Amino acid sequence: MMPAATRNAPDRPVRFGFAFIGLLLIAVNLRVSFVSVGPVLANISGDLELSGAAAGFLTGLPLIAFAVFSPVAPAFASRLGLDRALWMSLLFLASGIVLRSLPVPGFIWAGTALIGLAIAFLNVLVPSLVKRDFPMRVSQVTGSYTATQAAFAAIGAAVVVPVAQTSPAGWRLALGIWVGLALIAMAVLLPWLRRHTLGSAHAARPDAAYRSPWASALGWQVTIFMGLQSIAFYVLMAWLPTIEQSRGVPATTAGIHLSVFLLISVFASLAAGGILHRGSDQRLVSFTSGALTCVTFLGLAFAPDLVLLWVLLGAIGCGSLIVIALSLFSLRTVNYPQAASLSGMAQSVGYGLAAVGPVMFGGLRDLSGGWTLPLLVTAGLMAVLAVTGVLAGRDRVISGAA
């Protein structure tokens, strides 16, 4: 079936512009609500008397939700329609942010879990939106919304500590203000609820038989790559400010460093999107990005005084890795249904692996009494990531045979 953009050529620029703005509004909500936890994690832990493992579990809870609820997202969208499912996911997100900030026992856990559910749905459904509304510009649009995520996450990391320090409500207000972004997106996207989705439903029907990625070695390589690169990002988001503060860096400065990390990752994502298709395969860029993350964790363990260097290298590595991982969903499949299946698999299993990261890191810190052991273990995982990137980056696709 012909894409909507082709069927409606006279108003294509208007439709493209409105859809692109809507996509970016969704993207600004995809990271900031949980990335902003890291800079104030020490405040939260002190206020709620959390152990290192419990603090790690708090930051890892959204990732657990990603793993559990990602497979549910396609059925949710099929029942409501893609546009309504996206809007409802934003409603879940806004509700979770409010719950997490209320001074009621247990609400921080319930709110964090609801935030995880909402972002799990959005993570899975946004690539479907890109495929539907921008079928000829998938890679460019993916790079743009990935960079937007990182940019707003950087803003969140920079302002959360000053807000927490200047407000009587402390970290609760600092985390609660992000509900405004979700409400803005919901208001602007409200007209989407009236959009006719029949054409999209027809377009999503499988047009050819395809092999399930669950039965493919390549599918598992992409999934492991997705999971390990997520471990790198979420461990740094959760623990980098705390590591720095334990070594005498002021909380505000640590928050700024995290903001710098995220800002640099914006440009790394855009650069990776630009070079990803220039070669015959993605082995070199995948291996290089994985190696940079390995060096980052080794550097934090053995040369902590050079933290800004490790922030730079880690940002380049992580910013590139997420774009590579998202692009592999399309590059390693033969058609849209198979790409959707691989995306669901990788985001479910991959984020399940990633959810272990912050908890494992905090537990190893408690066990060893320092940062060296958890940093070295994570560096080892990043070495595996680099090797997996070579395998997943080969110029091949999952068989199209059923």
C-alpha positions as CSV (number, residue, x, y, z in Angstrom):
1,M,0.0,0.0,0.0
2,M,1.3,3.5,-0.9
3,P,2.5,5.5,2.1
4,A,0.3,8.3,3.3
5,A,3.0,10.9,2.4
6,T,2.8,9.7,-1.2
7,R,-1.0,9.5,-1.4
8,N,-1.3,13.1,0.0
9,A,1.4,14.9,-2.1
10,P,-0.3,18.3,-2.1
11,D,-0.2,18.7,1.7
12,R,3.0,16.7,2.2
13,P,5.1,19.5,3.7
14,V,2.4,20.4,6.2
15,R,1.8,16.8,7.3
16,F,5.6,16.2,7.5
17,G,6.1,19.3,9.6
18,F,3.3,18.5,12.0
19,A,4.3,14.9,12.3
20,F,7.9,15.8,12.9
21,I,7.1,18.3,15.6
22,G,4.9,15.8,17.3
23,L,7.6,13.2,17.2
24,L,10.1,15.6,18.7
25,L,7.7,16.5,21.5
26,I,7.4,12.8,22.3
27,A,11.2,12.4,22.2
28,V,11.8,15.1,24.8
29,N,10.0,12.9,27.3
30,L,11.8,9.7,26.6
31,R,14.8,10.2,28.9
32,V,14.6,13.3,31.1
33,S,12.2,11.9,33.7
34,F,14.5,9.1,34.8
35,V,18.0,10.5,33.8
36,S,17.4,13.4,36.2
37,V,17.4,10.9,39.1
38,G,21.1,10.3,39.0
39,P,22.3,13.8,40.1
40,V,20.0,13.7,43.2
41,L,20.3,9.9,43.9
42,A,22.4,10.6,47.0
43,N,19.7,13.0,48.3
44,I,17.0,10.4,47.7
45,S,19.1,7.6,49.3
46,G,19.7,9.8,52.4
47,D,16.1,10.9,52.7
48,L,14.6,7.4,52.2
49,E,17.5,5.5,53.8
50,L,18.2,3.4,50.8
51,S,21.2,1.0,50.6
52,G,23.4,1.0,47.5
53,A,21.6,-2.0,46.1
54,A,18.2,-0.4,46.8
55,A,19.3,2.9,45.1
56,G,20.5,0.9,42.1
57,F,17.2,-0.9,42.0
58,L,15.4,2.4,42.0
59,T,17.3,3.5,39.0
60,G,17.0,0.1,37.4
61,L,13.2,-0.2,37.9
62,P,12.3,1.6,34.7
63,L,14.5,-0.8,32.8
64,I,12.8,-3.7,34.3
65,A,9.5,-2.2,33.2
66,F,11.0,-1.8,29.7
67,A,11.8,-5.5,29.6
68,V,8.4,-6.6,31.0
69,F,6.1,-4.2,29.1
70,S,7.9,-3.8,25.7
71,P,6.3,-7.0,24.3
72,V,2.8,-5.6,25.3
73,A,3.2,-2.3,23.4
74,P,2.3,-3.7,19.9
75,A,-1.0,-5.2,21.2
76,F,-1.7,-2.0,23.1
77,A,-1.3,0.0,19.9
78,S,-3.3,-2.5,17.8
79,R,-6.2,-2.2,20.2
80,L,-6.2,1.6,20.5
81,G,-4.5,2.7,17.3
82,L,-1.0,4.0,17.2
83,D,-1.8,7.7,17.8
84,R,-4.1,7.0,20.8
85,A,-1.6,4.6,22.3
86,L,1.1,7.2,22.1
87,W,-1.1,9.8,23.8
88,M,-2.2,7.4,26.5
89,S,1.5,6.5,27.1
90,L,2.2,10.2,27.7
91,L,-0.7,10.2,30.2
92,F,0.8,7.3,32.0
93,L,4.1,9.1,32.1
94,A,2.7,12.3,33.5
95,S,0.8,10.3,36.2
96,G,4.0,8.4,37.2
97,I,6.1,11.6,37.5
98,V,3.5,13.1,39.9
99,L,3.2,9.9,42.0
100,R,7.0,9.6,42.3
101,S,7.2,13.2,43.7
102,L,4.5,12.9,46.3
103,P,5.7,12.5,49.9
104,V,3.7,9.3,50.5
105,P,5.4,6.0,51.5
106,G,5.8,3.7,48.6
107,F,4.7,6.2,45.9
108,I,8.3,6.7,44.7
109,W,8.3,3.0,43.7
110,A,4.9,3.0,42.2
111,G,5.5,6.2,40.3
112,T,8.9,5.0,39.0
113,A,7.3,1.7,37.8
114,L,4.5,3.7,36.0
115,I,7.2,5.9,34.4
116,G,8.9,2.7,33.2
117,L,5.7,1.3,31.7
118,A,5.0,4.6,29.8
119,I,8.5,4.9,28.4
120,A,8.5,1.2,27.5
121,F,5.5,1.8,25.3
122,L,6.9,5.0,23.8
123,N,10.3,3.3,23.1
124,V,8.6,0.6,21.1
125,L,5.9,2.7,19.4
126,V,8.1,5.6,18.3
127,P,10.0,3.6,15.7
128,S,6.6,2.4,14.3
129,L,5.6,6.1,14.1
130,V,8.8,6.9,12.2
131,K,8.3,3.9,9.8
132,R,4.7,5.0,9.2
133,D,5.1,8.8,8.8
134,F,8.6,9.0,7.5
135,P,9.2,5.9,5.4
136,M,11.8,7.5,3.2
137,R,13.7,9.2,6.0
138,V,14.0,6.6,8.7
139,S,17.7,7.0,9.5
140,Q,17.7,10.8,9.5
141,V,14.6,11.1,11.6
142,T,15.8,8.4,14.0
143,G,19.0,10.4,14.5
144,S,17.1,13.6,15.1
145,Y,14.8,12.2,17.7
146,T,17.6,10.4,19.4
147,A,19.6,13.6,19.6
148,T,16.5,15.4,20.9
149,Q,16.2,12.9,23.7
150,A,19.8,13.4,24.7
151,A,19.6,17.2,24.5
152,F,16.6,17.4,26.9
153,A,18.1,14.8,29.2
154,A,21.2,17.1,29.4
155,I,19.1,20.0,30.4
156,G,17.5,17.9,33.1
157,A,20.8,16.7,34.5
158,A,22.0,20.3,34.6
159,V,19.1,21.9,36.4
160,V,17.9,19.1,38.7
161,V,20.5,19.8,41.5
162,P,20.0,23.6,41.6
163,V,16.3,23.1,41.8
164,A,16.6,20.6,44.5
165,Q,19.0,22.8,46.5
166,T,16.9,26.0,46.2
167,S,13.5,24.6,46.8
168,P,12.0,23.6,50.2
169,A,10.6,20.5,48.4
170,G,14.1,19.4,47.5
171,W,14.5,16.5,45.1
172,R,10.7,15.9,45.0
173,L,10.1,19.2,43.1
174,A,13.3,18.7,41.0
175,L,11.9,15.4,39.7
176,G,8.3,16.6,39.6
177,I,8.8,19.5,37.2
178,W,9.2,17.2,34.3
179,V,5.5,16.5,34.2
180,G,5.2,19.9,32.4
181,L,6.9,18.4,29.3
182,A,4.5,15.5,29.2
183,L,1.5,17.8,29.6
184,I,2.7,20.0,26.7
185,A,3.2,17.0,24.4
186,M,-0.3,15.7,25.3
187,A,-1.9,19.1,24.6
188,V,-0.2,19.6,21.2
189,L,-0.8,16.0,20.2
190,L,-4.5,15.9,21.1
191,P,-5.6,16.4,17.5
192,W,-3.8,13.1,16.7
193,L,-6.6,11.3,18.5
194,R,-8.9,12.3,15.6
195,R,-6.6,11.0,12.9
196,H,-7.9,8.2,10.7
197,T,-5.8,5.1,11.4
198,L,-7.2,2.6,9.0
199,G,-4.6,3.2,6.4
200,S,-1.9,2.7,9.0
201,A,-3.4,-0.6,10.1
202,H,-3.4,-1.8,6.5
203,A,0.1,-0.7,6.0
204,A,1.3,-2.6,9.0
205,R,0.0,-6.0,7.7
206,P,2.8,-8.4,6.9
207,D,3.4,-8.4,3.2
208,A,5.7,-11.4,3.2
209,A,6.6,-14.4,5.4
210,Y,9.6,-13.8,7.6
211,R,11.7,-15.8,10.0
212,S,11.3,-14.9,13.7
213,P,14.4,-13.2,15.1
214,W,13.9,-15.3,18.3
215,A,15.2,-18.2,16.3
216,S,18.1,-16.4,14.6
217,A,21.7,-16.0,15.9
218,L,21.8,-12.6,14.3
219,G,18.7,-11.6,16.1
220,W,20.3,-12.5,19.4
221,Q,23.5,-10.7,18.5
222,V,21.5,-7.5,17.9
223,T,19.6,-8.1,21.1
224,I,22.7,-8.6,23.2
225,F,24.3,-5.5,21.6
226,M,21.2,-3.5,22.5
227,G,21.3,-4.8,26.1
228,L,25.0,-4.2,26.7
229,Q,25.0,-0.7,25.2
230,S,22.0,0.1,27.5
231,I,24.1,-1.1,30.5
232,A,26.8,1.4,29.7
233,F,24.4,4.3,29.4
234,Y,22.2,3.6,32.4
235,V,25.1,2.7,34.8
236,L,26.7,6.1,33.9
237,M,23.4,7.9,34.3
238,A,22.7,6.3,37.7
239,W,26.1,6.3,39.2
240,L,28.5,8.8,37.6
241,P,27.4,11.8,39.7
242,T,27.6,9.6,42.9
243,I,31.1,8.4,42.0
244,E,32.3,11.9,41.4
245,Q,30.7,13.2,44.6
246,S,32.4,10.4,46.6
247,R,35.7,11.7,45.3
248,G,35.1,15.3,46.4
249,V,33.4,16.8,43.3
250,P,30.5,19.1,44.4
251,A,27.0,17.9,43.5
252,T,26.3,20.8,41.2
253,T,29.6,20.2,39.3
254,A,28.8,16.5,39.0
255,G,25.4,17.4,37.6
256,I,27.0,19.7,35.0
257,H,29.4,16.9,34.0
258,L,26.4,14.6,33.4
259,S,24.9,17.4,31.4
260,V,28.1,17.7,29.3
261,F,28.0,14.0,28.8
262,L,24.5,14.1,27.4
263,L,25.2,17.2,25.2
264,I,28.2,15.6,23.6
265,S,26.2,12.4,23.0
266,V,23.7,14.6,21.0
267,F,26.5,15.3,18.5
268,A,27.8,11.8,18.6
269,S,24.3,10.5,17.8
270,L,24.0,12.8,14.8
271,A,27.5,11.9,13.6
272,A,26.8,8.2,13.9
273,G,23.6,8.6,12.0
274,G,25.5,10.4,9.2
275,I,28.3,7.8,8.8
276,L,26.3,4.6,9.6
277,H,25.5,3.9,5.9
278,R,28.7,5.1,4.3
279,G,30.5,1.8,4.6
280,S,29.6,-1.7,3.4
281,D,28.7,-2.7,7.0
282,Q,28.7,-1.4,10.6
283,R,31.5,-3.5,12.1
284,L,34.1,-0.7,12.5
285,V,31.8,1.9,14.0
286,S,30.2,-0.7,16.3
287,F,33.5,-2.0,17.6
288,T,35.0,1.5,18.0
289,S,32.0,2.8,19.9
290,G,32.1,-0.3,22.2
291,A,35.8,0.1,22.8
292,L,35.3,3.7,23.8
293,T,32.9,2.7,26.5
294,C,35.3,0.1,27.8
295,V,38.1,2.7,28.0
296,T,35.7,5.0,29.9
297,F,35.1,2.5,32.7
298,L,38.7,1.6,32.9
299,G,39.6,5.3,33.1
300,L,37.1,5.9,35.9
301,A,38.7,3.0,37.8
302,F,42.4,3.9,37.4
303,A,42.6,7.6,36.5
304,P,39.6,9.3,38.2
305,D,41.3,12.7,38.1
306,L,40.8,12.7,34.3
307,V,37.0,12.5,34.7
308,L,36.3,15.0,32.0
309,L,38.2,12.9,29.5
310,W,36.2,9.8,30.5
311,V,33.0,11.9,30.2
312,L,34.0,12.9,26.7
313,L,34.9,9.3,25.6
314,G,31.8,7.8,27.2
315,A,29.5,10.3,25.6
316,I,30.9,9.6,22.2
317,G,30.6,5.9,22.7
318,C,27.1,5.9,24.2
319,G,25.8,8.5,21.8
320,S,26.9,6.4,18.9
321,L,25.8,3.1,20.3
322,I,22.2,3.9,20.7
323,V,21.8,5.1,17.1
324,I,23.6,2.0,15.9
325,A,21.4,-0.3,18.0
326,L,18.1,1.4,16.8
327,S,19.3,1.3,13.2
328,L,20.2,-2.4,13.3
329,F,16.5,-3.2,13.8
330,S,16.0,-2.1,10.1
331,L,19.4,-3.0,8.7
332,R,19.3,-6.6,9.8
333,T,15.7,-7.4,8.7
334,V,14.0,-8.0,5.3
335,N,10.7,-6.2,5.9
336,Y,8.7,-4.0,8.3
337,P,7.0,-6.8,10.2
338,Q,10.3,-8.6,10.9
339,A,11.9,-5.2,11.9
340,A,9.0,-4.7,14.4
341,S,9.5,-8.2,15.8
342,L,13.3,-7.7,16.2
343,S,12.6,-4.3,17.9
344,G,10.2,-5.9,20.4
345,M,12.7,-8.7,21.1
346,A,15.7,-6.5,21.5
347,Q,14.0,-3.9,23.7
348,S,12.4,-6.6,25.9
349,V,15.4,-8.9,26.4
350,G,17.9,-6.1,25.9
351,Y,16.5,-3.9,28.6
352,G,16.1,-6.9,30.8
353,L,19.9,-7.2,30.7
354,A,20.3,-3.4,31.1
355,A,18.1,-3.5,34.2
356,V,20.6,-5.7,36.0
357,G,23.4,-3.1,35.4
358,P,22.7,-0.4,38.0
359,V,21.6,-2.9,40.6
360,M,24.7,-5.0,40.0
361,F,26.9,-2.0,40.1
362,G,25.4,-0.8,43.4
363,G,25.6,-4.3,44.9
364,L,29.3,-4.7,43.9
365,R,30.0,-1.3,45.4
366,D,28.4,-2.5,48.7
367,L,30.3,-5.8,48.5
368,S,33.7,-4.3,47.8
369,G,33.4,-1.0,49.6
370,G,34.7,0.9,46.7
371,W,34.3,1.7,43.0
372,T,37.1,-0.3,41.4
373,L,35.4,-3.7,41.3
374,P,32.1,-2.5,39.8
375,L,33.9,-0.3,37.2
376,L,36.2,-3.2,36.2
377,V,33.3,-5.7,35.8
378,T,31.4,-3.2,33.7
379,A,34.5,-2.6,31.6
380,G,34.6,-6.3,30.9
381,L,31.0,-6.2,29.7
382,M,31.9,-3.4,27.4
383,A,34.7,-5.5,25.9
384,V,32.0,-8.1,25.1
385,L,29.9,-5.3,23.6
386,A,32.7,-4.4,21.2
387,V,33.0,-8.0,20.0
388,T,29.2,-8.4,19.7
389,G,29.2,-5.2,17.7
390,V,31.5,-6.8,15.1
391,L,29.1,-9.8,14.8
392,A,25.9,-7.7,14.6
393,G,27.6,-5.2,12.3
394,R,28.2,-7.6,9.5
395,D,26.4,-6.9,6.2
396,R,23.7,-9.6,6.4
397,V,20.0,-9.9,7.3
398,I,17.9,-12.4,9.2
399,S,16.5,-14.9,6.7
400,G,13.2,-13.9,5.1
401,A,12.0,-17.5,5.2
402,A,9.2,-18.3,7.6
